[in-house]
Amino acid sequence: MTESADMAVVDALAAGDTNTATQTILDNYMMDDTWRMEEDTLEDMLIELGPNPTPDDVGAVIDEWLGGVRAGTWRPKTRAEMEVDWARGGRPRTDYGRGS
């Protein structure tokens, strides 16, 4: 992340705005196809940092979260979990196998 994005996350957390902090990270990494469960996990990790994190603290959370997303750690495991996630505003993909 850029230094200004890191500081935007730190400033948002200092103001108690974990939603803005989360969205700043998602936007910076162009993460627009994540499960809500994954986004909730990122927000929870940021909340655990408290109101006075350093940019290094934020970077460590981002590294851990990105690793977990890539490994599928917080992805729904069953169809029922997927449907719960979709009910929160996501839409199931129907274009699998169509070659993009």
Secondary structure, 3 states (H helix, E strand, C coil): CCHHHHHHHHHHHHCCCHHHHHHHHHHHCCCCCCCHHHHHHHHHHHHHHCCCCCHHHHHHHHHHHHHHHHHCCCCCCCHHHHHHHHHCCCCCCCCCCCCC
